Each structure stands twice: as C-alpha cells, then as structure tokens.
Amino acid sequence: MKEMFFKSVKFREVQHLAFSDEYITAYVSVNHVPKIHLSVNTPRDEYGFAKGKSKRYFRVGFGKWLTERAFVKKYFSEE
C-alpha cells in the first residue's frame, strides 16, 4: 500500500462563515480519498477585523474534528 504524506494533500475553499467573534473558512481536499475537511477558525475583534492566531482543525467524513498534530499522527506518515 502506498504511503500518503500530509504535505502532498491539496485543498480548495468551499465556504466562508462570519460570526461576531469568529471567521471560519472551510476547505476540502481535492487529491485524497476519502475527502479531508479543513476548518480555519480566525478570531475577530468587536469591529470585525481578524485578531490573534488562526486555529486549524481537520476531519475525515463525519468524524471528530482534530488538531493538525493529532490528525497527522492518526492518519499519515510523519514525513
């Protein structure tokens, strides 16, 4: 079986959601089956501008959202 490396997965944007305290951009993988979903959550200030560091979460199908480190450890080779 061919090993898959996380660095080789490519994503495309599929959705943007804006809330008063957070901006979420959703992505889906284009070269990996099953599809990998990526959510980039960016905090916002009271004026709607991005503030702070974005958090990235991944999942496969309807699975649990995982941080990048946990996701790579569970599904991919380290390199």
PDB file with SEQRES, HELIX, SHEET and CRYST1 records, atoms N, CA, C and O in Angstrom:
SEQRES   1 A   79  MET LYS GLU MET PHE PHE LYS SER VAL LYS PHE ARG GLU          
SEQRES   2 A   79  VAL GLN HIS LEU ALA PHE SER ASP GLU TYR ILE THR ALA          
SEQRES   3 A   79  TYR VAL SER VAL ASN HIS VAL PRO LYS ILE HIS LEU SER          
SEQRES   4 A   79  VAL ASN THR PRO ARG ASP GLU TYR GLY PHE ALA LYS GLY          
SEQRES   5 A   79  LYS SER LYS ARG TYR PHE ARG VAL GLY PHE GLY LYS TRP          
SEQRES   6 A   79  LEU THR GLU ARG ALA PHE VAL LYS LYS TYR PHE SER GLU          
SEQRES   7 A   79  GLU                                                          
HELIX    1 AA1 PHE A    6  SER A    8  5                                   3    
HELIX    2 AA2 GLU A   68  TYR A   75  1                                   8    
SHEET    1 AA1 5 PHE A  11  ALA A  18  0                                        
SHEET    2 AA1 5 GLU A  22  SER A  29 -1                                        
SHEET    3 AA1 5 ILE A  36  PRO A  43 -1                                        
SHEET    4 AA1 5 LYS A  55  VAL A  60 -1                                        
SHEET    5 AA1 5 LEU A  66  THR A  67 -1                                        
CRYST1    1.000    1.000    1.000  90.00  90.00  90.00 P 1           1          
ATOM      1  N   MET A   1       0.836  -1.180   0.000  1.00  0.00           N  
ATOM      2  CA  MET A   1       0.000   0.000   0.000  1.00  0.00           C  
ATOM      3  C   MET A   1       0.885   1.249   0.000  1.00  0.00           C  
ATOM      4  O   MET A   1       1.852   1.328   0.757  1.00  0.00           O  
ATOM      5  N   LYS A   2       0.557   2.202  -0.834  1.00  0.00           N  
ATOM      6  CA  LYS A   2       1.342   3.431  -0.948  1.00  0.00           C  
ATOM      7  C   LYS A   2       1.134   4.312   0.278  1.00  0.00           C  
ATOM      8  O   LYS A   2       0.006   4.520   0.725  1.00  0.00           O  
ATOM      9  N   GLU A   3       2.240   4.828   0.817  1.00  0.00           N  
ATOM     10  CA  GLU A   3       2.139   5.733   1.959  1.00  0.00           C  
ATOM     11  C   GLU A   3       1.695   7.108   1.491  1.00  0.00           C  
ATOM     12  O   GLU A   3       2.137   7.587   0.446  1.00  0.00           O  
ATOM     13  N   MET A   4       0.831   7.736   2.254  1.00  0.00           N  
ATOM     14  CA  MET A   4       0.391   9.099   1.946  1.00  0.00           C  
ATOM     15  C   MET A   4       1.055  10.045   2.929  1.00  0.00           C  
ATOM     16  O   MET A   4       1.156   9.757   4.121  1.00  0.00           O  
ATOM     17  N   PHE A   5       1.503  11.169   2.416  1.00  0.00           N  
ATOM     18  CA  PHE A   5       2.117  12.185   3.256  1.00  0.00           C  
ATOM     19  C   PHE A   5       1.213  13.403   3.307  1.00  0.00           C  
ATOM     20  O   PHE A   5       0.656  13.819   2.291  1.00  0.00           O  
ATOM     21  N   PHE A   6       1.072  13.967   4.485  1.00  0.00           N  
ATOM     22  CA  PHE A   6       0.157  15.086   4.694  1.00  0.00           C  
ATOM     23  C   PHE A   6       0.532  16.294   3.840  1.00  0.00           C  
ATOM     24  O   PHE A   6      -0.351  17.023   3.387  1.00  0.00           O  
ATOM     25  N   LYS A   7       1.820  16.517   3.616  1.00  0.00           N  
ATOM     26  CA  LYS A   7       2.274  17.673   2.830  1.00  0.00           C  
ATOM     27  C   LYS A   7       1.776  17.624   1.393  1.00  0.00           C  
ATOM     28  O   LYS A   7       1.701  18.666   0.741  1.00  0.00           O  
ATOM     29  N   SER A   8       1.434  16.451   0.880  1.00  0.00           N  
ATOM     30  CA  SER A   8       1.015  16.315  -0.518  1.00  0.00           C  
ATOM     31  C   SER A   8      -0.482  16.553  -0.724  1.00  0.00           C  
ATOM     32  O   SER A   8      -0.939  16.581  -1.866  1.00  0.00           O  
ATOM     33  N   VAL A   9      -1.253  16.723   0.346  1.00  0.00           N  
ATOM     34  CA  VAL A   9      -2.697  16.934   0.226  1.00  0.00           C  
ATOM     35  C   VAL A   9      -2.969  18.378  -0.185  1.00  0.00           C  
ATOM     36  O   VAL A   9      -2.440  19.308   0.424  1.00  0.00           O  
ATOM     37  N   LYS A  10      -3.794  18.567  -1.217  1.00  0.00           N  
ATOM     38  CA  LYS A  10      -4.159  19.900  -1.694  1.00  0.00           C  
ATOM     39  C   LYS A  10      -5.621  20.180  -1.332  1.00  0.00           C  
ATOM     40  O   LYS A  10      -6.460  19.281  -1.365  1.00  0.00           O  
ATOM     41  N   PHE A  11      -5.912  21.436  -0.987  1.00  0.00           N  
ATOM     42  CA  PHE A  11      -7.253  21.830  -0.559  1.00  0.00           C  
ATOM     43  C   PHE A  11      -7.802  22.940  -1.446  1.00  0.00           C  
ATOM     44  O   PHE A  11      -7.046  23.703  -2.048  1.00  0.00           O  
ATOM     45  N   ARG A  12      -9.146  23.018  -1.519  1.00  0.00           N  
ATOM     46  CA  ARG A  12      -9.807  24.146  -2.187  1.00  0.00           C  
ATOM     47  C   ARG A  12     -10.856  24.710  -1.234  1.00  0.00           C  
ATOM     48  O   ARG A  12     -11.444  23.983  -0.434  1.00  0.00           O  
ATOM     49  N   GLU A  13     -11.080  26.030  -1.336  1.00  0.00           N  
ATOM     50  CA  GLU A  13     -12.069  26.683  -0.479  1.00  0.00           C  
ATOM     51  C   GLU A  13     -13.470  26.289  -0.910  1.00  0.00           C  
ATOM     52  O   GLU A  13     -13.755  26.195  -2.104  1.00  0.00           O  
ATOM     53  N   VAL A  14     -14.343  26.059   0.058  1.00  0.00           N  
ATOM     54  CA  VAL A  14     -15.725  25.717  -0.272  1.00  0.00           C  
ATOM     55  C   VAL A  14     -16.753  26.581   0.444  1.00  0.00           C  
ATOM     56  O   VAL A  14     -17.900  26.661   0.006  1.00  0.00           O  
ATOM     57  N   GLN A  15     -16.358  27.234   1.548  1.00  0.00           N  
ATOM     58  CA  GLN A  15     -17.357  28.001   2.291  1.00  0.00           C  
ATOM     59  C   GLN A  15     -16.690  29.000   3.229  1.00  0.00           C  
ATOM     60  O   GLN A  15     -15.594  28.769   3.740  1.00  0.00           O  
ATOM     61  N   HIS A  16     -17.390  30.127   3.441  1.00  0.00           N  
ATOM     62  CA  HIS A  16     -16.963  31.139   4.412  1.00  0.00           C  
ATOM     63  C   HIS A  16     -18.132  31.414   5.347  1.00  0.00           C  
ATOM     64  O   HIS A  16     -19.263  31.596   4.896  1.00  0.00           O  
ATOM     65  N   LEU A  17     -17.866  31.444   6.628  1.00  0.00           N  
ATOM     66  CA  LEU A  17     -18.885  31.773   7.627  1.00  0.00           C  
ATOM     67  C   LEU A  17     -18.346  32.885   8.515  1.00  0.00           C  
ATOM     68  O   LEU A  17     -17.213  32.815   8.991  1.00  0.00           O  
ATOM     69  N   ALA A  18     -19.161  33.911   8.734  1.00  0.00           N  
ATOM     70  CA  ALA A  18     -18.738  35.021   9.588  1.00  0.00           C  
ATOM     71  C   ALA A  18     -19.669  35.129  10.786  1.00  0.00           C  
ATOM     72  O   ALA A  18     -20.883  35.257  10.636  1.00  0.00           O  
ATOM     73  N   PHE A  19     -19.091  35.074  11.962  1.00  0.00           N  
ATOM     74  CA  PHE A  19     -19.816  35.272  13.207  1.00  0.00           C  
ATOM     75  C   PHE A  19     -19.249  36.514  13.882  1.00  0.00           C  
ATOM     76  O   PHE A  19     -18.206  37.019  13.467  1.00  0.00           O  
ATOM     77  N   SER A  20     -19.911  37.007  14.903  1.00  0.00           N  
ATOM     78  CA  SER A  20     -19.451  38.239  15.549  1.00  0.00           C  
ATOM     79  C   SER A  20     -18.067  38.087  16.184  1.00  0.00           C  
ATOM     80  O   SER A  20     -17.315  39.059  16.257  1.00  0.00           O  
ATOM     81  N   ASP A  21     -17.724  36.889  16.640  1.00  0.00           N  
ATOM     82  CA  ASP A  21     -16.438  36.696  17.311  1.00  0.00           C  
ATOM     83  C   ASP A  21     -15.447  35.819  16.550  1.00  0.00           C  
ATOM     84  O   ASP A  21     -14.316  35.633  17.000  1.00  0.00           O  
ATOM     85  N   GLU A  22     -15.865  35.272  15.388  1.00  0.00           N  
ATOM     86  CA  GLU A  22     -15.013  34.325  14.684  1.00  0.00           C  
ATOM     87  C   GLU A  22     -15.350  34.295  13.201  1.00  0.00           C  
ATOM     88  O   GLU A  22     -16.505  34.455  12.808  1.00  0.00           O  
ATOM     89  N   TYR A  23     -14.312  34.085  12.378  1.00  0.00           N  
ATOM     90  CA  TYR A  23     -14.470  33.943  10.937  1.00  0.00           C  
ATOM     91  C   TYR A  23     -13.977  32.548  10.578  1.00  0.00           C  
ATOM     92  O   TYR A  23     -12.852  32.187  10.922  1.00  0.00           O  
ATOM     93  N   ILE A  24     -14.799  31.755   9.891  1.00  0.00           N  
ATOM     94  CA  ILE A  24     -14.452  30.372   9.571  1.00  0.00           C  
ATOM     95  C   ILE A  24     -14.387  30.197   8.058  1.00  0.00           C  
ATOM     96  O   ILE A  24     -15.309  30.574   7.334  1.00  0.00           O  
ATOM     97  N   THR A  25     -13.283  29.619   7.594  1.00  0.00           N  
ATOM     98  CA  THR A  25     -13.133  29.278   6.188  1.00  0.00           C  
ATOM     99  C   THR A  25     -13.028  27.761   6.105  1.00  0.00           C  
ATOM    100  O   THR A  25     -12.198  27.154   6.782  1.00  0.00           O  
ATOM    101  N   ALA A  26     -13.874  27.145   5.272  1.00  0.00           N  
ATOM    102  CA  ALA A  26     -13.892  25.687   5.133  1.00  0.00           C  
ATOM    103  C   ALA A  26     -13.225  25.285   3.823  1.00  0.00           C  
ATOM    104  O   ALA A  26     -13.407  25.931   2.791  1.00  0.00           O  
ATOM    105  N   TYR A  27     -12.454  24.211   3.884  1.00  0.00           N  
ATOM    106  CA  TYR A  27     -11.751  23.675   2.723  1.00  0.00           C  
ATOM    107  C   TYR A  27     -12.036  22.180   2.629  1.00  0.00           C  
ATOM    108  O   TYR A  27     -12.406  21.546   3.617  1.00  0.00           O  
ATOM    109  N   VAL A  28     -11.860  21.620   1.426  1.00  0.00           N  
ATOM    110  CA  VAL A  28     -11.987  20.182   1.228  1.00  0.00           C  
ATOM    111  C   VAL A  28     -10.829  19.732   0.338  1.00  0.00           C  
ATOM    112  O   VAL A  28     -10.408  20.466  -0.557  1.00  0.00           O  
ATOM    113  N   SER A  29     -10.316  18.528   0.583  1.00  0.00           N  
ATOM    114  CA  SER A  29      -9.187  18.029  -0.201  1.00  0.00           C  
ATOM    115  C   SER A  29      -9.633  17.700  -1.621  1.00  0.00           C  
ATOM    116  O   SER A  29     -10.771  17.289  -1.847  1.00  0.00           O  
ATOM    117  N   VAL A  30      -8.722  17.886  -2.574  1.00  0.00           N  
ATOM    118  CA  VAL A  30      -9.049  17.613  -3.974  1.00  0.00           C  
ATOM    119  C   VAL A  30      -8.289  16.413  -4.526  1.00  0.00           C  
ATOM    120  O   VAL A  30      -8.636  15.914  -5.597  1.00  0.00           O  
ATOM    121  N   ASN A  31      -7.268  15.940  -3.829  1.00  0.00           N  
ATOM    122  CA  ASN A  31      -6.469  14.834  -4.353  1.00  0.00           C  
ATOM    123  C   ASN A  31      -6.343  13.677  -3.365  1.00  0.00           C  
ATOM    124  O   ASN A  31      -5.370  12.925  -3.411  1.00  0.00           O  
ATOM    125  N   HIS A  32      -7.304  13.536  -2.489  1.00  0.00           N  
ATOM    126  CA  HIS A  32      -7.230  12.476  -1.485  1.00  0.00           C  
ATOM    127  C   HIS A  32      -8.615  11.888  -1.261  1.00  0.00           C  
ATOM    128  O   HIS A  32      -9.593  12.623  -1.130  1.00  0.00           O  
ATOM    129  N   VAL A  33      -8.697  10.547  -1.216  1.00  0.00           N  
ATOM    130  CA  VAL A  33      -9.953   9.864  -0.934  1.00  0.00           C  
ATOM    131  C   VAL A  33      -9.709   8.985   0.274  1.00  0.00           C  
ATOM    132  O   VAL A  33      -8.743   8.222   0.259  1.00  0.00           O  
ATOM    133  N   PRO A  34     -10.521   9.039   1.323  1.00  0.00           N  
ATOM    134  CA  PRO A  34     -11.723   9.849   1.463  1.00  0.00           C  
ATOM    135  C   PRO A  34     -11.377  11.329   1.632  1.00  0.00           C  
ATOM    136  O   PRO A  34     -10.247  11.683   1.968  1.00  0.00           O  
ATOM    137  N   LYS A  35     -12.358  12.172   1.395  1.00  0.00           N  
ATOM    138  CA  LYS A  35     -12.165  13.619   1.468  1.00  0.00           C  
ATOM    139  C   LYS A  35     -11.746  14.035   2.879  1.00  0.00           C  
ATOM    140  O   LYS A  35     -12.250  13.521   3.877  1.00  0.00           O  
ATOM    141  N   ILE A  36     -10.821  14.970   2.927  1.00  0.00           N  
ATOM    142  CA  ILE A  36     -10.392  15.555   4.194  1.00  0.00           C  
ATOM    143  C   ILE A  36     -10.987  16.953   4.265  1.00  0.00           C  
ATOM    144  O   ILE A  36     -10.876  17.729   3.316  1.00  0.00           O  
ATOM    145  N   HIS A  37     -11.614  17.272   5.384  1.00  0.00           N  
ATOM    146  CA  HIS A  37     -12.199  18.595   5.589  1.00  0.00           C  
ATOM    147  C   HIS A  37     -11.282  19.396   6.508  1.00  0.00           C  
ATOM    148  O   HIS A  37     -10.788  18.882   7.512  1.00  0.00           O  
ATOM    149  N   LEU A  38     -11.064  20.655   6.155  1.00  0.00           N  
ATOM    150  CA  LEU A  38     -10.222  21.561   6.929  1.00  0.00           C  
ATOM    151  C   LEU A  38     -11.037  22.781   7.304  1.00  0.00           C  
ATOM    152  O   LEU A  38     -11.722  23.358   6.460  1.00  0.00           O  
ATOM    153  N   SER A  39     -10.968  23.173   8.556  1.00  0.00           N  
ATOM    154  CA  SER A  39     -11.644  24.375   9.039  1.00  0.00           C  
ATOM    155  C   SER A  39     -10.589  25.303   9.630  1.00  0.00           C  
ATOM    156  O   SER A  39      -9.848  24.914  10.533  1.00  0.00           O  
ATOM    157  N   VAL A  40     -10.523  26.537   9.118  1.00  0.00           N  
ATOM    158  CA  VAL A  40      -9.600  27.533   9.653  1.00  0.00           C  
ATOM    159  C   VAL A  40     -10.439  28.556  10.404  1.00  0.00           C  
ATOM    160  O   VAL A  40     -11.215  29.296   9.798  1.00  0.00           O  
ATOM    161  N   ASN A  41     -10.286  28.598  11.712  1.00  0.00           N  
ATOM    162  CA  ASN A  41     -11.082  29.479  12.567  1.00  0.00           C  
ATOM    163  C   ASN A  41     -10.222  30.663  12.999  1.00  0.00           C  
ATOM    164  O   ASN A  41      -9.214  30.490  13.684  1.00  0.00           O  
ATOM    165  N   THR A  42     -10.630  31.871  12.593  1.00  0.00           N  
ATOM    166  CA  THR A  42      -9.885  33.087  12.902  1.00  0.00           C  
ATOM    167  C   THR A  42     -10.703  33.960  13.845  1.00  0.00           C  
ATOM    168  O   THR A  42     -11.826  34.338  13.509  1.00  0.00           O  
ATOM    169  N   PRO A  43     -10.166  34.290  15.020  1.00  0.00           N  
ATOM    170  CA  PRO A  43     -10.908  35.170  15.937  1.00  0.00           C  
ATOM    171  C   PRO A  43     -11.014  36.588  15.377  1.00  0.00           C  
ATOM    172  O   PRO A  43     -10.149  37.036  14.624  1.00  0.00           O  
ATOM    173  N   ARG A  44     -12.094  37.293  15.758  1.00  0.00           N  
ATOM    174  CA  ARG A  44     -12.328  38.665  15.298  1.00  0.00           C  
ATOM    175  C   ARG A  44     -12.507  39.591  16.488  1.00  0.00           C  
ATOM    176  O   ARG A  44     -12.930  39.169  17.564  1.00  0.00           O  
ATOM    177  N   ASP A  45     -12.176  40.871  16.275  1.00  0.00           N  
ATOM    178  CA  ASP A  45     -12.413  41.853  17.330  1.00  0.00           C  
ATOM    179  C   ASP A  45     -13.813  42.438  17.187  1.00  0.00           C  
ATOM    180  O   ASP A  45     -14.571  42.023  16.310  1.00  0.00           O  
ATOM    181  N   GLU A  46     -14.161  43.396  18.038  1.00  0.00           N  
ATOM    182  CA  GLU A  46     -15.518  43.962  18.034  1.00  0.00           C  
ATOM    183  C   GLU A  46     -15.846  44.734  16.762  1.00  0.00           C  
ATOM    184  O   GLU A  46     -17.014  45.013  16.491  1.00  0.00           O  
ATOM    185  N   TYR A  47     -14.812  45.087  15.967  1.00  0.00           N  
ATOM    186  CA  TYR A  47     -15.038  45.805  14.711  1.00  0.00           C  
ATOM    187  C   TYR A  47     -15.087  44.870  13.499  1.00  0.00           C  
ATOM    188  O   TYR A  47     -15.316  45.325  12.378  1.00  0.00           O  
ATOM    189  N   GLY A  48     -14.875  43.583  13.713  1.00  0.00           N  
ATOM    190  CA  GLY A  48     -14.931  42.611  12.631  1.00  0.00           C  
ATOM    191  C   GLY A  48     -13.599  42.303  11.985  1.00  0.00           C  
ATOM    192  O   GLY A  48     -13.546  41.527  11.031  1.00  0.00           O  
ATOM    193  N   PHE A  49     -12.514  42.893  12.483  1.00  0.00           N  
ATOM    194  CA  PHE A  49     -11.189  42.629  11.932  1.00  0.00           C  
ATOM    195  C   PHE A  49     -10.584  41.391  12.583  1.00  0.00           C  
ATOM    196  O   PHE A  49     -10.853  41.091  13.746  1.00  0.00           O  
ATOM    197  N   ALA A  50      -9.764  40.680  11.815  1.00  0.00           N  
ATOM    198  CA  ALA A  50      -9.104  39.490  12.345  1.00  0.00           C  
ATOM    199  C   ALA A  50      -8.130  39.880  13.446  1.00  0.00           C  
ATOM    200  O   ALA A  50      -7.408  40.871  13.329  1.00  0.00           O  
ATOM    201  N   LYS A  51      -8.116  39.100  14.507  1.00  0.00           N  
ATOM    202  CA  LYS A  51      -7.155  39.319  15.592  1.00  0.00           C  
ATOM    203  C   LYS A  51      -6.713  37.959  16.116  1.00  0.00           C  
ATOM    204  O   LYS A  51      -7.498  37.011  16.143  1.00  0.00           O  
ATOM    205  N   GLY A  52      -5.489  37.870  16.520  1.00  0.00           N  
ATOM    206  CA  GLY A  52      -4.993  36.618  17.079  1.00  0.00           C  
ATOM    207  C   GLY A  52      -4.614  35.607  16.008  1.00  0.00           C  
ATOM    208  O   GLY A  52      -4.658  35.891  14.811  1.00  0.00           O  
ATOM    209  N   LYS A  53      -4.244  34.436  16.465  1.00  0.00           N  
ATOM    210  CA  LYS A  53      -3.773  33.371  15.583  1.00  0.00           C  
ATOM    211  C   LYS A  53      -4.926  32.450  15.178  1.00  0.00           C  
ATOM    212  O   LYS A  53      -5.773  32.100  16.001  1.00  0.00           O  
ATOM    213  N   SER A  54      -4.946  32.065  13.909  1.00  0.00           N  
ATOM    214  CA  SER A  54      -5.966  31.138  13.409  1.00  0.00           C  
ATOM    215  C   SER A  54      -5.717  29.733  13.945  1.00  0.00           C  
ATOM    216  O   SER A  54      -4.575  29.338  14.180  1.00  0.00           O  
ATOM    217  N   LYS A  55      -6.798  28.988  14.135  1.00  0.00           N  
ATOM    218  CA  LYS A  55      -6.709  27.591  14.560  1.00  0.00           C  
ATOM    219  C   LYS A  55      -7.189  26.725  13.408  1.00  0.00           C  
ATOM    220  O   LYS A  55      -8.191  27.038  12.765  1.00  0.00           O  
ATOM    221  N   ARG A  56      -6.468  25.624  13.144  1.00  0.00           N  
ATOM    222  CA  ARG A  56      -6.804  24.719  12.046  1.00  0.00           C  
ATOM    223  C   ARG A  56      -7.270  23.382  12.607  1.00  0.00           C  
ATOM    224  O   ARG A  56      -6.619  22.791  13.469  1.00  0.00           O  
ATOM    225  N   TYR A  57      -8.422  22.913  12.096  1.00  0.00           N  
ATOM    226  CA  TYR A  57      -8.982  21.637  12.520  1.00  0.00           C  
ATOM    227  C   TYR A  57      -9.273  20.787  11.285  1.00  0.00           C  
ATOM    228  O   TYR A  57      -9.658  21.311  10.239  1.00  0.00           O  
ATOM    229  N   PHE A  58      -9.085  19.467  11.412  1.00  0.00           N  
ATOM    230  CA  PHE A  58      -9.252  18.536  10.302  1.00  0.00           C  
ATOM    231  C   PHE A  58     -10.181  17.403  10.711  1.00  0.00           C  
ATOM    232  O   PHE A  58     -10.298  17.071  11.890  1.00  0.00           O  
ATOM    233  N   ARG A  59     -10.847  16.810   9.706  1.00  0.00           N  
ATOM    234  CA  ARG A  59     -11.636  15.600   9.937  1.00  0.00           C  
ATOM    235  C   ARG A  59     -11.801  14.862   8.615  1.00  0.00           C  
ATOM    236  O   ARG A  59     -11.619  15.432   7.539  1.00  0.00           O  
ATOM    237  N   VAL A  60     -12.151  13.583   8.718  1.00  0.00           N  
ATOM    238  CA  VAL A  60     -12.461  12.751   7.556  1.00  0.00           C  
ATOM    239  C   VAL A  60     -13.928  12.387   7.672  1.00  0.00           C  
ATOM    240  O   VAL A  60     -14.358  11.858   8.697  1.00  0.00           O  
ATOM    241  N   GLY A  61     -14.709  12.668   6.619  1.00  0.00           N  
ATOM    242  CA  GLY A  61     -16.136  12.365   6.644  1.00  0.00           C  
ATOM    243  C   GLY A  61     -16.845  13.101   7.762  1.00  0.00           C  
ATOM    244  O   GLY A  61     -16.717  14.318   7.896  1.00  0.00           O  
ATOM    245  N   PHE A  62     -17.598  12.356   8.570  1.00  0.00           N  
ATOM    246  CA  PHE A  62     -18.318  12.949   9.694  1.00  0.00           C  
ATOM    247  C   PHE A  62     -17.615  12.666  11.019  1.00  0.00           C  
ATOM    248  O   PHE A  62     -18.242  12.674  12.078  1.00  0.00           O  
ATOM    249  N   GLY A  63     -16.309  12.417  10.950  1.00  0.00           N  
ATOM    250  CA  GLY A  63     -15.533  12.122  12.156  1.00  0.00           C  
ATOM    251  C   GLY A  63     -15.357  13.333  13.048  1.00  0.00           C  
ATOM    252  O   GLY A  63     -15.823  14.431  12.744  1.00  0.00           O  
ATOM    253  N   LYS A  64     -14.681  13.109  14.141  1.00  0.00           N  
ATOM    254  CA  LYS A  64     -14.419  14.160  15.128  1.00  0.00           C  
ATOM    255  C   LYS A  64     -13.371  15.139  14.584  1.00  0.00           C  
ATOM    256  O   LYS A  64     -12.422  14.723  13.919  1.00  0.00           O  
ATOM    257  N   TRP A  65     -13.541  16.431  14.864  1.00  0.00           N  
ATOM    258  CA  TRP A  65     -12.558  17.443  14.473  1.00  0.00           C  
ATOM    259  C   TRP A  65     -11.310  17.262  15.326  1.00  0.00           C  
ATOM    260  O   TRP A  65     -11.393  17.134  16.547  1.00  0.00           O  
ATOM    261  N   LEU A  66     -10.141  17.251  14.663  1.00  0.00           N  
ATOM    262  CA  LEU A  66      -8.864  17.076  15.352  1.00  0.00           C  
ATOM    263  C   LEU A  66      -7.922  18.224  15.008  1.00  0.00           C  
ATOM    264  O   LEU A  66      -8.043  18.840  13.948  1.00  0.00           O  
ATOM    265  N   THR A  67      -6.985  18.508  15.906  1.00  0.00           N  
ATOM    266  CA  THR A  67      -5.949  19.488  15.592  1.00  0.00           C  
ATOM    267  C   THR A  67      -5.033  18.888  14.526  1.00  0.00           C  
ATOM    268  O   THR A  67      -5.063  17.681  14.286  1.00  0.00           O  
ATOM    269  N   GLU A  68      -4.225  19.724  13.892  1.00  0.00           N  
ATOM    270  CA  GLU A  68      -3.346  19.242  12.828  1.00  0.00           C  
ATOM    271  C   GLU A  68      -2.395  18.164  13.334  1.00  0.00           C  
ATOM    272  O   GLU A  68      -2.204  17.149  12.664  1.00  0.00           O  
ATOM    273  N   ARG A  69      -1.808  18.363  14.485  1.00  0.00           N  
ATOM    274  CA  ARG A  69      -0.860  17.387  15.036  1.00  0.00           C  
ATOM    275  C   ARG A  69      -1.535  16.036  15.287  1.00  0.00           C  
ATOM    276  O   ARG A  69      -0.982  14.997  14.925  1.00  0.00           O  
ATOM    277  N   ALA A  70      -2.715  16.037  15.897  1.00  0.00           N  
ATOM    278  CA  ALA A  70      -3.430  14.790  16.186  1.00  0.00           C  
ATOM    279  C   ALA A  70      -3.890  14.105  14.900  1.00  0.00           C  
ATOM    280  O   ALA A  70      -3.850  12.879  14.802  1.00  0.00           O  
ATOM    281  N   PHE A  71      -4.325  14.891  13.916  1.00  0.00           N  
ATOM    282  CA  PHE A  71      -4.806  14.340  12.654  1.00  0.00           C  
ATOM    283  C   PHE A  71      -3.678  13.646  11.890  1.00  0.00           C  
ATOM    284  O   PHE A  71      -3.846  12.526  11.409  1.00  0.00           O  
ATOM    285  N   VAL A  72      -2.538  14.312  11.781  1.00  0.00           N  
ATOM    286  CA  VAL A  72      -1.393  13.728  11.072  1.00  0.00           C  
ATOM    287  C   VAL A  72      -0.927  12.464  11.776  1.00  0.00           C  
ATOM    288  O   VAL A  72      -0.603  11.473  11.122  1.00  0.00           O  
ATOM    289  N   LYS A  73      -0.890  12.489  13.085  1.00  0.00           N  
ATOM    290  CA  LYS A  73      -0.458  11.316  13.848  1.00  0.00           C  
ATOM    291  C   LYS A  73      -1.397  10.132  13.630  1.00  0.00           C  
ATOM    292  O   LYS A  73      -0.947   8.988  13.564  1.00  0.00           O  
ATOM    293  N   LYS A  74      -2.687  10.397  13.517  1.00  0.00           N  
ATOM    294  CA  LYS A  74      -3.675   9.329  13.369  1.00  0.00           C  
ATOM    295  C   LYS A  74      -3.724   8.753  11.953  1.00  0.00           C  
ATOM    296  O   LYS A  74      -3.873   7.542  11.794  1.00  0.00           O  
ATOM    297  N   TYR A  75      -3.603   9.597  10.917  1.00  0.00           N  
ATOM    298  CA  TYR A  75      -3.873   9.152   9.553  1.00  0.00           C  
ATOM    299  C   TYR A  75      -2.678   9.094   8.603  1.00  0.00           C  
ATOM    300  O   TYR A  75      -2.771   8.430   7.571  1.00  0.00           O  
ATOM    301  N   PHE A  76      -1.566   9.756   8.901  1.00  0.00           N  
ATOM    302  CA  PHE A  76      -0.499   9.886   7.914  1.00  0.00           C  
ATOM    303  C   PHE A  76       0.854   9.461   8.445  1.00  0.00           C  
ATOM    304  O   PHE A  76       1.068   9.328   9.650  1.00  0.00           O  
ATOM    305  N   SER A  77       1.778   9.249   7.484  1.00  0.00           N  
ATOM    306  CA  SER A  77       3.178   9.040   7.825  1.00  0.00           C  
ATOM    307  C   SER A  77       3.747  10.378   8.274  1.00  0.00           C  
ATOM    308  O   SER A  77       3.196  11.427   7.941  1.00  0.00           O  
ATOM    309  N   GLU A  78       4.814  10.354   9.007  1.00  0.00           N  
ATOM    310  CA  GLU A  78       5.361  11.573   9.601  1.00  0.00           C  
ATOM    311  C   GLU A  78       5.994  12.528   8.594  1.00  0.00           C  
ATOM    312  O   GLU A  78       5.981  13.735   8.837  1.00  0.00           O  
ATOM    313  N   GLU A  79       6.538  12.062   7.494  1.00  0.00           N  
ATOM    314  CA  GLU A  79       7.262  12.947   6.572  1.00  0.00           C  
ATOM    315  C   GLU A  79       6.355  13.665   5.630  1.00  0.00           C  
ATOM    316  O   GLU A  79       6.820  14.443   4.797  1.00  0.00           O  
TER     317      GLU A  79                                                      
END                                                                             
